[in-house]
């Protein structure tokens, strides 16, 4: 038996009464557990008769152990009975306890109250997109540039766009610094991959020419000992390579081996379709973001710290996973960016609060609109995910429990409703 009482925003009390047969069995089990530890002269440990063991065991300890043994089950039953969603571990208080019964109260951090604005008045507009001929030309020019060959310049000097093969060594004053030296490095002039001012000073140099150039490291440079410092680099140019673009014709297009794309005209159509698709995706994303911003503005809710902490934990885990896919650990990333995990979490806090607010608002809309998710909805989504990740439905279910997916689909249905 349990009772539910809302005590304040994002906090409720579940009061459970333990009595009857379950309480009696719990007391007996608690006594046996404690008696097994009792040593009485003349008896093996835990083998003394009950009437003797009772003299060495605190009855109050038996009652508290029995209450502790039943607490988790009582909490789970009460949560199910009153449909409570916990956002953190509850606090347990024993209100009263004796041989007849135990009354305990769980102070539960719960989902906060959400006050929705007039969400039905929100406008959702996706901008129309258009692809200009110049955009197609630019895309194809980029493709030609990526397929270009490099030819060695026998004569002449370094120009913008050339690739210079260089040796270099950097100095602070007269002292070389760590990481400031390399040999036979391919540097594309104009790529801006080096310190500002470095590449520009190579323009005009000839093969096997050596000269000193002066640069200043940026104030926000990742290596603190070099930030905002003036440095001298001794640079030798060994080779100069000029980019030679392929000719745009049907033969070039065929070599690309795009499906059903064999002519220059077909390449232009293919490029246009890709640009349109990307622009439509961007327009859709922008419209979704604008809608969510308006929803956040009109929603009133006090977000508990526990929800923010949980969301930040999840965001950090996802961030770390993305870093690992790029071949870098979170620790390495933090070292490169000269920040701590706490600083990274602080930088994500506003985004975490916004995400929580959006989910709470959509969840409240789903509740107000009586949005539900049936077996057909679940099965379709499991099948879609299985196809996307090339896994079986059963495998997907091990990663995405049914209740989690059901909650996600409710939020998606609420969002779809807003868009209409």
Sine and cosine of phi, psi and omega as CSV:
sin_phi,cos_phi,sin_psi,cos_psi,sin_omega,cos_omega
0.00,0.00,0.71,-0.71,-0.01,-1.00
-0.56,-0.83,0.39,-0.92,0.04,-1.00
-0.79,-0.61,0.54,-0.84,0.00,-1.00
-0.90,-0.43,0.70,-0.71,0.05,-1.00
-0.57,-0.82,0.81,-0.59,0.08,-1.00
-0.98,0.19,0.84,-0.55,-0.05,-1.00
-0.98,-0.22,-0.49,0.87,0.05,-1.00
-0.20,-0.98,0.07,-1.00,0.03,-1.00
-0.84,0.54,0.77,-0.64,0.04,-1.00
0.90,0.44,0.41,0.91,0.05,-1.00
-0.51,-0.86,0.72,-0.69,0.00,-1.00
-0.64,-0.77,0.33,-0.94,0.04,-1.00
-0.91,-0.42,0.75,-0.66,0.13,-0.99
-0.92,-0.38,0.92,-0.39,-0.02,-1.00
-0.97,-0.23,0.85,-0.53,-0.08,-1.00
-0.90,-0.44,0.68,-0.74,0.06,-1.00
-0.93,-0.37,0.86,-0.52,0.00,-1.00
-0.97,-0.26,0.86,-0.50,-0.03,-1.00
-0.40,-0.92,-0.05,-1.00,0.07,-1.00
0.94,0.33,-0.49,-0.87,-0.09,-1.00
-0.87,0.49,-0.65,0.76,-0.02,-1.00
-0.89,0.46,-0.63,0.77,-0.01,-1.00
-0.93,0.36,-0.65,0.76,0.01,-1.00
-0.89,0.45,-0.71,0.70,-0.01,-1.00
-0.90,0.43,-0.61,0.79,0.00,-1.00
-0.91,0.42,-0.63,0.78,0.03,-1.00
-0.91,0.41,-0.67,0.74,0.00,-1.00
-0.89,0.45,-0.68,0.73,0.01,-1.00
-0.91,0.42,-0.63,0.78,0.01,-1.00
-0.91,0.40,-0.65,0.76,0.02,-1.00
-0.89,0.45,-0.72,0.69,-0.01,-1.00
-0.88,0.47,-0.62,0.78,0.00,-1.00
-0.90,0.44,-0.68,0.73,-0.01,-1.00
-0.96,0.28,-0.61,0.79,-0.02,-1.00
-0.91,0.42,-0.50,0.87,-0.01,-1.00
-0.91,0.43,-0.30,0.95,-0.02,-1.00
-0.99,-0.13,-0.14,0.99,-0.10,-0.99
-0.99,0.16,0.73,-0.68,0.08,-1.00
-0.93,-0.36,0.88,-0.48,0.01,-1.00
-0.84,-0.55,0.73,-0.68,-0.05,-1.00
-0.83,0.55,0.77,-0.64,0.02,-1.00
0.99,-0.14,-0.13,0.99,0.01,-1.00
-0.78,-0.63,0.53,-0.85,0.12,-0.99
-0.93,0.38,0.43,-0.90,-0.06,-1.00
-0.83,0.56,0.82,-0.57,0.04,-1.00
0.99,0.17,0.08,1.00,-0.06,-1.00
-0.95,-0.31,0.08,1.00,-0.02,-1.00
-0.94,0.35,0.49,-0.87,0.06,-1.00
-0.85,0.52,0.45,-0.89,-0.09,-1.00
-0.86,0.52,-0.67,0.74,-0.08,-1.00
-0.91,0.42,-0.45,0.89,0.06,-1.00
-0.99,0.16,-0.67,0.74,-0.02,-1.00
-0.88,0.48,-0.55,0.83,-0.03,-1.00
-0.86,0.50,-0.47,0.88,-0.02,-1.00
-0.95,0.32,-0.35,0.94,-0.07,-1.00
-0.97,-0.26,-0.04,1.00,-0.06,-1.00
-0.90,-0.44,0.77,-0.64,0.05,-1.00
-0.95,0.32,0.82,-0.57,0.00,-1.00
-0.90,0.44,-0.57,0.82,0.01,-1.00
-0.90,0.43,-0.57,0.82,0.03,-1.00
-0.92,0.39,-0.60,0.80,0.05,-1.00
-0.87,0.49,-0.72,0.70,-0.02,-1.00
-0.89,0.45,-0.69,0.72,-0.02,-1.00
-0.92,0.39,-0.62,0.78,0.04,-1.00
-0.91,0.40,-0.61,0.79,0.03,-1.00
-0.91,0.41,-0.66,0.75,0.03,-1.00
-0.90,0.44,-0.67,0.75,0.00,-1.00
-0.89,0.45,-0.62,0.78,-0.02,-1.00
-0.91,0.41,-0.52,0.85,-0.05,-1.00
-1.00,-0.08,-0.18,0.98,-0.14,-0.99
-0.85,0.52,-0.76,0.65,-0.07,-1.00
-0.89,0.46,-0.69,0.72,0.02,-1.00
-0.90,0.45,-0.64,0.77,0.01,-1.00
-0.90,0.43,-0.66,0.75,0.01,-1.00
-0.89,0.46,-0.74,0.68,-0.03,-1.00
-0.88,0.47,-0.65,0.76,0.01,-1.00
-0.91,0.40,-0.65,0.76,-0.01,-1.00
-0.93,0.38,-0.65,0.76,0.03,-1.00
-0.87,0.49,-0.68,0.73,0.01,-1.00
-0.93,0.36,-0.66,0.75,-0.03,-1.00
-0.88,0.47,-0.67,0.74,-0.10,-1.00
-0.97,-0.25,0.12,0.99,0.05,-1.00
0.79,0.61,0.82,0.57,-0.02,-1.00
-0.99,-0.13,0.69,-0.72,0.08,-1.00
-0.96,-0.28,0.92,-0.39,0.01,-1.00
-0.99,0.16,0.57,-0.82,0.10,-1.00
-0.90,-0.44,-0.04,1.00,0.05,-1.00
-0.27,-0.96,0.12,-0.99,0.00,-1.00
-0.91,0.41,0.71,-0.71,0.02,-1.00
-0.98,0.19,0.33,-0.95,0.08,-1.00
-0.99,-0.15,0.72,-0.69,-0.05,-1.00
-0.98,-0.21,0.75,-0.66,0.10,-0.99
-0.81,-0.59,0.76,-0.65,0.09,-1.00
-1.00,-0.04,0.93,-0.37,-0.07,-1.00
-0.98,0.21,-0.69,0.72,0.04,-1.00
-0.40,-0.92,0.49,-0.87,-0.04,-1.00
-0.43,-0.90,0.75,-0.66,0.07,-1.00
-0.38,-0.92,-0.15,-0.99,-0.05,-1.00
-0.91,0.41,-0.43,0.90,-0.07,-1.00
-0.99,0.15,-0.65,0.76,-0.07,-1.00
-0.26,-0.97,0.21,-0.98,0.09,-1.00
-0.76,-0.65,0.77,-0.64,0.05,-1.00
-0.92,-0.39,0.88,-0.48,-0.01,-1.00
-0.80,-0.60,0.52,-0.85,-0.01,-1.00
-0.84,-0.54,0.76,-0.65,0.10,-1.00
-0.98,-0.19,0.88,-0.48,0.09,-1.00
-1.00,0.03,0.93,-0.36,-0.21,-0.98
-0.95,-0.32,0.84,-0.54,0.19,-0.98
-0.94,0.33,0.85,-0.53,-0.10,-1.00
-0.82,-0.57,0.10,-1.00,0.05,-1.00
-0.87,0.49,0.74,-0.67,-0.06,-1.00
-0.95,0.32,0.30,-0.96,0.08,-1.00
-0.93,0.36,0.66,-0.76,-0.01,-1.00
-0.87,-0.50,0.80,-0.60,0.06,-1.00
-0.96,-0.30,0.94,-0.34,-0.03,-1.00
-0.99,0.12,0.53,-0.84,0.16,-0.99
-1.00,0.04,-0.26,-0.97,-0.01,-1.00
-0.98,0.19,0.96,0.27,-0.10,-1.00
-0.91,0.41,-0.38,0.92,-0.01,-1.00
-0.94,0.33,-0.26,0.97,-0.01,-1.00
-1.00,0.00,-0.08,1.00,-0.04,-1.00
-0.91,0.41,0.67,-0.75,0.04,-1.00
-0.99,-0.16,0.63,-0.77,0.02,-1.00
-0.82,-0.57,0.90,-0.44,-0.06,-1.00
-0.72,-0.69,0.81,-0.59,0.08,-1.00
-0.98,-0.20,0.85,-0.52,-0.03,-1.00
-0.91,0.42,0.60,-0.80,0.09,-1.00
-0.95,0.30,0.49,-0.87,-0.03,-1.00
-0.87,-0.49,0.46,-0.89,0.03,-1.00
-0.60,-0.80,0.65,-0.76,0.02,-1.00
-0.96,-0.28,0.85,-0.53,0.02,-1.00
-1.00,0.08,0.42,-0.91,0.02,-1.00
-0.86,0.52,-0.59,0.81,-0.03,-1.00
-0.90,0.44,-0.57,0.82,0.03,-1.00
-0.91,0.41,-0.63,0.78,0.04,-1.00
-0.90,0.43,-0.70,0.72,0.02,-1.00
-0.86,0.52,-0.68,0.73,-0.03,-1.00
-0.90,0.43,-0.65,0.76,0.01,-1.00
-0.90,0.44,-0.69,0.72,-0.01,-1.00
-0.93,0.36,-0.59,0.81,0.06,-1.00
-0.89,0.46,-0.64,0.77,0.05,-1.00
-0.90,0.44,-0.62,0.78,0.05,-1.00
-0.89,0.45,-0.70,0.71,0.03,-1.00
-0.88,0.47,-0.63,0.78,-0.01,-1.00
-0.90,0.44,-0.65,0.76,0.00,-1.00
-0.94,0.35,-0.44,0.90,-0.01,-1.00
-1.00,-0.07,0.09,1.00,-0.07,-1.00
-0.93,0.36,0.46,-0.89,0.11,-0.99
-0.99,-0.15,0.39,-0.92,0.08,-1.00
-0.95,-0.31,0.83,-0.56,0.03,-1.00
-0.92,-0.38,0.67,-0.74,-0.02,-1.00
-0.93,0.36,0.76,-0.65,0.07,-1.00
-1.00,0.09,0.89,-0.46,0.03,-1.00
-0.97,0.25,-0.62,0.79,0.03,-1.00
-0.80,-0.61,0.10,-1.00,0.05,-1.00
1.00,-0.08,0.04,-1.00,-0.09,-1.00
-0.88,-0.48,0.15,-0.99,0.02,-1.00
-0.92,0.40,0.75,-0.66,0.06,-1.00
-0.83,-0.56,0.27,-0.96,0.05,-1.00
-0.87,0.50,0.75,-0.67,-0.03,-1.00
0.99,-0.11,-0.31,0.95,0.05,-1.00
-0.95,0.31,0.31,-0.95,0.16,-0.99
-0.95,-0.30,0.87,-0.49,0.01,-1.00
-0.97,-0.22,0.77,-0.64,0.08,-1.00
-1.00,-0.06,0.91,-0.41,-0.18,-0.98
-0.77,-0.64,0.43,-0.90,0.31,-0.95
-0.97,-0.26,0.60,-0.80,0.07,-1.00
-0.51,-0.86,0.45,-0.89,0.11,-0.99
-0.57,-0.82,0.73,-0.68,-0.05,-1.00
-0.97,-0.22,0.53,-0.85,-0.03,-1.00
-0.71,-0.71,0.62,-0.78,0.24,-0.97
-0.97,-0.23,0.95,-0.32,-0.17,-0.98
0.93,0.36,-0.85,-0.53,0.06,-1.00
-0.96,-0.28,0.08,1.00,-0.07,-1.00
-0.98,-0.20,0.81,-0.59,0.09,-1.00
-0.93,0.38,0.50,-0.86,0.01,-1.00
-0.90,-0.43,0.43,-0.90,-0.07,-1.00
-0.89,0.46,0.71,-0.70,0.04,-1.00
0.99,0.15,0.09,1.00,-0.06,-1.00
-0.98,-0.18,0.29,0.96,-0.08,-1.00
-0.73,-0.69,0.64,-0.76,0.09,-1.00
-0.37,-0.93,0.34,-0.94,0.01,-1.00
-0.79,-0.61,0.55,-0.84,0.03,-1.00
0.77,0.63,0.72,0.69,-0.01,-1.00
-1.00,0.03,0.79,-0.62,0.06,-1.00
-0.99,0.12,0.90,-0.44,-0.02,-1.00
-0.85,-0.52,0.87,-0.50,0.06,-1.00
-0.99,0.12,0.88,-0.48,-0.02,-1.00
-0.95,0.31,0.84,-0.55,-0.06,-1.00
0.98,-0.19,-0.01,1.00,0.01,-1.00
-0.99,0.16,-0.27,0.96,-0.02,-1.00
0.84,0.54,0.55,0.83,0.02,-1.00
-1.00,0.03,-0.20,0.98,0.04,-1.00
-0.96,-0.29,0.03,-1.00,0.01,-1.00
-0.84,0.55,0.65,-0.76,0.04,-1.00
-0.77,0.63,0.75,-0.66,0.02,-1.00
0.99,-0.11,-0.30,0.95,-0.05,-1.00
-0.94,0.35,-0.81,0.58,-0.11,-0.99
-0.90,0.43,-0.64,0.77,-0.05,-1.00
-0.87,0.49,-0.54,0.84,-0.04,-1.00
-0.98,0.22,-0.14,0.99,0.07,-1.00
-1.00,0.07,-0.33,0.94,-0.01,-1.00
-0.88,0.48,0.76,-0.65,-0.02,-1.00
0.99,-0.15,-0.26,0.97,0.03,-1.00
-0.96,0.29,0.48,-0.88,0.00,-1.00
-0.93,-0.38,0.21,-0.98,-0.01,-1.00
-0.84,0.54,0.69,-0.72,0.00,-1.00
0.91,0.41,0.29,0.96,0.09,-1.00
-1.00,0.01,0.61,-0.79,0.04,-1.00
-0.84,-0.55,0.68,-0.74,0.09,-1.00
-0.41,-0.91,0.32,-0.95,0.05,-1.00
-0.99,-0.11,0.69,-0.73,0.08,-1.00
-0.81,-0.58,0.52,-0.85,-0.03,-1.00
-0.94,-0.35,0.71,-0.70,0.04,-1.00
-0.64,-0.77,0.25,-0.97,0.10,-0.99
-0.83,-0.55,0.78,-0.62,0.04,-1.00
-0.92,0.39,0.56,-0.83,0.03,-1.00
-0.87,0.48,0.45,-0.89,0.01,-1.00
-0.89,0.46,-0.53,0.85,-0.04,-1.00
-0.99,-0.15,0.43,0.90,-0.02,-1.00
-0.88,0.47,0.62,-0.78,-0.12,-0.99
-0.90,0.44,-0.49,0.87,0.05,-1.00
-1.00,-0.02,0.95,-0.30,-0.13,-0.99
-0.86,0.51,-0.53,0.85,-0.05,-1.00
-0.96,0.28,-0.17,0.98,0.03,-1.00
-0.94,-0.34,-0.26,0.97,-0.09,-1.00
-0.83,0.55,0.76,-0.65,0.06,-1.00
0.88,0.47,0.36,0.93,0.03,-1.00
-0.99,-0.16,0.57,-0.82,0.10,-1.00
-1.00,0.08,0.69,-0.72,-0.05,-1.00
-0.72,-0.69,0.45,-0.89,0.07,-1.00
-0.92,-0.39,0.75,-0.66,0.06,-1.00
-0.90,-0.43,0.78,-0.62,0.15,-0.99
-1.00,-0.05,0.87,-0.49,-0.13,-0.99
-0.84,-0.55,0.72,-0.69,0.11,-0.99
-0.87,-0.50,0.80,-0.61,0.05,-1.00
-1.00,-0.06,0.86,-0.52,0.00,-1.00
-1.00,-0.09,-0.70,0.71,-0.01,-1.00
-0.67,-0.74,0.43,-0.90,0.09,-1.00
-0.80,-0.60,0.82,-0.57,-0.02,-1.00
-0.89,-0.46,0.75,-0.66,-0.01,-1.00
-0.98,-0.21,0.65,-0.76,-0.01,-1.00
-0.98,0.18,0.79,-0.62,0.03,-1.00
-0.90,-0.44,0.91,-0.42,-0.06,-1.00
-0.98,0.20,0.59,-0.81,0.09,-1.00
-0.95,0.31,0.35,-0.94,0.04,-1.00
-0.99,0.17,0.70,-0.71,0.02,-1.00
-0.99,0.15,0.97,-0.24,0.05,-1.00
-0.51,-0.86,0.00,-1.00,-0.06,-1.00
-0.90,0.44,-0.55,0.84,0.01,-1.00
-0.90,0.44,-0.68,0.73,0.05,-1.00
-0.87,0.49,-0.68,0.73,-0.03,-1.00
-0.89,0.46,-0.68,0.73,-0.01,-1.00
-0.88,0.47,-0.57,0.82,0.00,-1.00
-0.92,0.39,-0.34,0.94,0.04,-1.00
-0.94,0.35,-0.45,0.89,0.04,-1.00
0.87,0.50,0.65,0.76,0.16,-0.99
-0.98,0.18,0.60,-0.80,-0.01,-1.00
-0.87,0.50,0.81,-0.58,0.08,-1.00
0.85,0.52,0.46,0.89,0.05,-1.00
-0.82,-0.57,0.96,-0.29,-0.11,-0.99
-0.79,-0.62,-0.18,0.98,-0.02,-1.00
-0.80,-0.60,0.23,-0.97,0.02,-1.00
-0.89,0.46,-0.64,0.77,0.00,-1.00
-0.90,0.43,-0.65,0.76,0.03,-1.00
-0.92,0.39,-0.55,0.83,0.06,-1.00
-0.91,0.42,-0.64,0.77,0.03,-1.00
-0.90,0.44,-0.67,0.74,0.01,-1.00
-0.91,0.42,-0.68,0.74,0.03,-1.00
-0.87,0.49,-0.69,0.72,0.01,-1.00
-0.91,0.42,-0.66,0.75,0.01,-1.00
-0.88,0.47,-0.70,0.72,0.00,-1.00
-0.88,0.47,-0.66,0.75,0.03,-1.00
-0.90,0.43,-0.68,0.74,0.03,-1.00
-0.89,0.45,-0.68,0.74,0.02,-1.00
-0.88,0.47,-0.67,0.74,-0.01,-1.00
-0.90,0.44,-0.69,0.73,0.02,-1.00
-0.91,0.42,-0.66,0.75,0.01,-1.00
-0.91,0.42,-0.64,0.77,0.03,-1.00
-0.91,0.42,-0.65,0.76,0.05,-1.00
-0.88,0.47,-0.68,0.73,0.03,-1.00
-0.90,0.44,-0.68,0.73,0.00,-1.00
-0.89,0.45,-0.65,0.76,0.04,-1.00
-0.89,0.45,-0.70,0.71,-0.01,-1.00
-0.90,0.43,-0.66,0.75,0.02,-1.00
-0.90,0.43,-0.65,0.76,0.03,-1.00
-0.91,0.41,-0.66,0.75,0.04,-1.00
-0.88,0.47,-0.71,0.71,-0.01,-1.00
-0.89,0.45,-0.66,0.75,0.02,-1.00
-0.90,0.45,-0.64,0.77,0.03,-1.00
-0.90,0.44,-0.69,0.72,0.00,-1.00
-0.91,0.41,-0.60,0.80,0.04,-1.00
-0.88,0.48,-0.67,0.74,0.01,-1.00
-0.92,0.39,-0.62,0.78,0.02,-1.00
-0.90,0.43,-0.67,0.74,0.03,-1.00
-0.88,0.48,-0.67,0.74,-0.03,-1.00
-0.88,0.48,-0.60,0.80,-0.10,-1.00
-1.00,-0.07,0.01,1.00,-0.02,-1.00
-0.98,-0.18,0.75,-0.66,0.03,-1.00
-0.94,-0.33,0.83,-0.55,0.01,-1.00
-0.31,-0.95,0.64,-0.77,0.11,-0.99
-0.99,-0.12,0.91,-0.41,-0.08,-1.00
-1.00,0.03,0.86,-0.51,0.00,-1.00
-0.91,0.42,0.50,-0.87,0.01,-1.00
-0.86,0.51,-0.56,0.83,-0.03,-1.00
-0.88,0.47,-0.60,0.80,0.01,-1.00
-0.94,0.34,-0.63,0.78,0.02,-1.00
-0.90,0.44,-0.69,0.72,0.00,-1.00
-0.88,0.48,-0.70,0.71,-0.01,-1.00
-0.89,0.45,-0.67,0.74,0.00,-1.00
-0.92,0.40,-0.65,0.76,0.03,-1.00
-0.90,0.43,-0.64,0.77,0.06,-1.00
-0.85,0.53,-0.70,0.71,-0.01,-1.00
-0.91,0.41,-0.66,0.75,0.00,-1.00
-0.91,0.42,-0.65,0.76,0.02,-1.00
-0.91,0.42,-0.65,0.76,0.02,-1.00
-0.88,0.47,-0.70,0.72,0.02,-1.00
-0.91,0.42,-0.63,0.77,0.01,-1.00
-0.89,0.46,-0.68,0.73,0.00,-1.00
-0.90,0.43,-0.64,0.76,0.01,-1.00
-0.90,0.44,-0.65,0.76,0.03,-1.00
-0.91,0.41,-0.62,0.78,0.04,-1.00
-0.89,0.46,-0.67,0.74,-0.02,-1.00
-0.90,0.45,-0.58,0.82,0.03,-1.00
-0.91,0.41,-0.42,0.91,0.02,-1.00
-1.00,-0.05,0.09,1.00,0.07,-1.00
0.99,0.15,0.40,0.92,0.00,-1.00
-0.70,-0.71,0.66,-0.75,0.01,-1.00
-0.99,0.11,0.30,-0.95,0.03,-1.00
-0.89,0.46,-0.62,0.78,0.01,-1.00
-0.88,0.47,-0.66,0.75,0.03,-1.00
-0.91,0.42,-0.67,0.74,0.00,-1.00
-0.88,0.47,-0.69,0.73,0.00,-1.00
-0.90,0.43,-0.59,0.81,0.02,-1.00
-0.93,0.38,-0.68,0.73,-0.01,-1.00
-0.89,0.45,-0.66,0.75,-0.05,-1.00
-1.00,0.02,0.03,1.00,0.07,-1.00
0.81,0.58,0.79,0.61,0.05,-1.00
-0.60,-0.80,0.24,-0.97,0.01,-1.00
-0.98,-0.21,0.19,-0.98,0.05,-1.00
-0.88,0.48,-0.64,0.77,0.01,-1.00
-0.88,0.47,-0.63,0.78,0.03,-1.00
-0.92,0.39,-0.62,0.79,0.05,-1.00
-0.90,0.43,-0.68,0.73,0.03,-1.00
-0.88,0.47,-0.68,0.74,0.00,-1.00
-0.88,0.48,-0.62,0.79,-0.01,-1.00
-0.93,0.37,-0.36,0.93,-0.02,-1.00
-0.99,-0.11,-0.12,0.99,-0.18,-0.98
-0.87,0.49,-0.71,0.71,-0.02,-1.00
-0.89,0.46,-0.65,0.76,0.02,-1.00
-0.91,0.41,-0.62,0.78,0.02,-1.00
-0.89,0.46,-0.71,0.71,0.00,-1.00
-0.89,0.45,-0.64,0.77,0.01,-1.00
-0.90,0.43,-0.69,0.72,0.02,-1.00
-0.87,0.50,-0.71,0.71,-0.01,-1.00
-0.88,0.48,-0.70,0.71,-0.03,-1.00
-0.89,0.46,-0.66,0.75,0.04,-1.00
-0.88,0.47,-0.74,0.67,-0.02,-1.00
-0.89,0.45,-0.64,0.76,0.02,-1.00
-0.91,0.42,-0.66,0.75,0.00,-1.00
-0.90,0.43,-0.73,0.69,0.01,-1.00
-0.90,0.44,-0.61,0.79,0.03,-1.00
-0.90,0.44,-0.64,0.77,0.01,-1.00
-0.93,0.36,-0.61,0.80,0.06,-1.00
-0.89,0.45,-0.69,0.73,0.02,-1.00
-0.86,0.51,-0.63,0.78,0.01,-1.00
-0.94,0.35,-0.69,0.72,-0.02,-1.00
-0.91,0.42,-0.57,0.82,-0.05,-1.00
-1.00,-0.07,0.12,0.99,0.01,-1.00
0.81,0.58,0.66,0.76,0.02,-1.00
-0.96,0.26,0.74,-0.67,0.00,-1.00
-0.77,-0.64,0.26,-0.97,0.03,-1.00
-0.81,-0.58,0.82,-0.57,-0.03,-1.00
-0.97,-0.24,0.01,-1.00,-0.04,-1.00
-0.88,0.48,-0.60,0.80,0.01,-1.00
-0.89,0.45,-0.67,0.74,0.04,-1.00
-0.86,0.51,-0.73,0.69,-0.02,-1.00
-0.88,0.47,-0.73,0.69,-0.04,-1.00
-0.89,0.46,-0.66,0.75,0.02,-1.00
-0.88,0.47,-0.67,0.74,-0.03,-1.00
-0.94,0.34,-0.63,0.78,0.06,-1.00
-0.88,0.47,-0.66,0.75,0.01,-1.00
-0.92,0.40,-0.64,0.77,0.02,-1.00
-0.89,0.45,-0.69,0.72,0.00,-1.00
-0.92,0.39,-0.63,0.78,0.00,-1.00
-0.88,0.47,-0.66,0.75,0.02,-1.00
-0.93,0.38,-0.65,0.76,-0.03,-1.00
-0.89,0.46,-0.68,0.73,-0.08,-1.00
-0.99,-0.16,0.11,0.99,0.00,-1.00
0.81,0.59,0.74,0.67,0.02,-1.00
-0.77,-0.64,0.25,-0.97,0.08,-1.00
-0.98,0.18,0.35,-0.94,0.03,-1.00
-0.87,0.49,-0.65,0.76,0.00,-1.00
-0.89,0.46,-0.62,0.79,0.04,-1.00
-0.91,0.41,-0.68,0.73,0.02,-1.00
-0.86,0.51,-0.64,0.77,-0.04,-1.00
-0.90,0.43,-0.44,0.90,0.04,-1.00
-0.95,0.32,-0.42,0.91,0.02,-1.00
-1.00,-0.07,-0.52,0.86,-0.05,-1.00
-0.83,-0.56,0.99,-0.12,0.01,-1.00
-0.88,0.48,0.42,-0.91,-0.07,-1.00
-0.86,0.51,-0.67,0.74,-0.02,-1.00
-0.91,0.42,-0.63,0.78,0.03,-1.00
-0.90,0.45,-0.72,0.70,0.00,-1.00
-0.90,0.43,-0.62,0.79,0.01,-1.00
-0.88,0.47,-0.68,0.73,0.03,-1.00
-0.89,0.45,-0.69,0.73,0.00,-1.00
-0.88,0.47,-0.66,0.75,-0.01,-1.00
-0.93,0.37,-0.56,0.83,0.07,-1.00
-0.88,0.47,-0.69,0.72,0.03,-1.00
-0.90,0.44,-0.65,0.76,0.01,-1.00
-0.90,0.44,-0.66,0.75,0.03,-1.00
-0.91,0.42,-0.60,0.80,0.04,-1.00
-0.91,0.41,-0.64,0.77,0.04,-1.00
-0.91,0.41,-0.68,0.74,0.03,-1.00
-0.87,0.49,-0.62,0.79,0.04,-1.00
-0.89,0.46,-0.67,0.74,0.03,-1.00
-0.88,0.47,-0.64,0.77,-0.04,-1.00
-0.91,0.41,-0.47,0.88,-0.01,-1.00
-0.98,0.20,0.00,0.00,0.00,0.00
